[in-house]
């Protein structure tokens, strides 16, 4: 009887120990799962924080770009007005005769100043949030404005820009600033791909094409390059 009783006690102890072991294993699994969730949440918080910081940086850069563009735009207007005044005076006043070389230089200065004014105006439009973001928009104009902002860095890569913008595509209702940001991002990717291309023998090029879908219900912007790919 004592042997049987001791055996029952031993089996009970083994059973209790096994239950405690299972409880500890379950607890460890719960702790491990909680640790995984905590790590995932921590990573998500870091990513959210990085995005928030980047958004703040972009907002600050946009504000700075708008301010700089505004400050540059004012003297540019004065330069253009004075050049056009000189041209008008030379046409109206017979005593003021401009040599062909000087007139050619004035034309070059005027065209350069107009180009700078278009770029600064593009920066101003891009940096300010519109009161009516969704508006009647020309996709071709958005592409042209994005190119104006990215043109300098593209030229640094020695790249050729090929434009195939269909003038017959219809206008769309869209937020032009957001579309311009998308095109700028793709152009930056294309510039990076051109910089890292394997073959430098072929001329670097970026091709931009706009066209309407077959049913004329969609506008397509196609951007391609002959870089290394991304």
Secondary structure, DSSP 8 states (H G I E B T S, - for coil): -HHHHHHHHHHHHHHHHHHHHHHHHHHHHHHHHHHHHHHHHHHHHHHHHHHHHHHHHHHHHHHHHHHHHHHHHHHHHHHHHHHHHHHHHHHH-TT----HHHHHHHHHHHHHHHHHHHHHHHHHHHHS--SS-EEEE-HHHHHHHHHHHHHHHHHHTT-EEEEEE-TT---EEEEHHHHHHHHHHHHHHHHHHHHT-S--SS--EEEEEEEE-TTSS-EEEEEEESSS--
